[in-house]
Every structure is written in structure tokens, then in C-alpha cells.
């Protein structure tokens, strides 16, 4: 019976390690996506300002 509990404990520890690794990877990906979206929003804002400036020049 002791060996079975030890085996289950080993599986639980391995599962926790795998889940921790998955969470770490997800956090890195979310961080990268946030940086990318912030960069994209900045570029869109710049282009929008450029477009409105060009429209103002037409008037």
C-alpha cells in the first residue's frame, strides 16, 4: 500500500511541475501579446493622426 501512495504522490508532483511550466509559458505569451497589442495600438494612433493631418491639408 505504501508503494501505491508513493507512486500517486510522484504523479501528483510531476503534474504540479507540468502545470507550473504551462502557466509560466502562458504568462510569457500573454506578456508578449500585450506588448504587441500596445505597439500595434501606438502605430494605429500614429497613422490615424497622419491621416487626419493629410485631411486637414486638403481643406
Secondary structure as GFF3:
##gff-version 3
##sequence-region A 1 59
A	DSSP	alpha_helix	2	58	.	.	.	ID=ss1
###
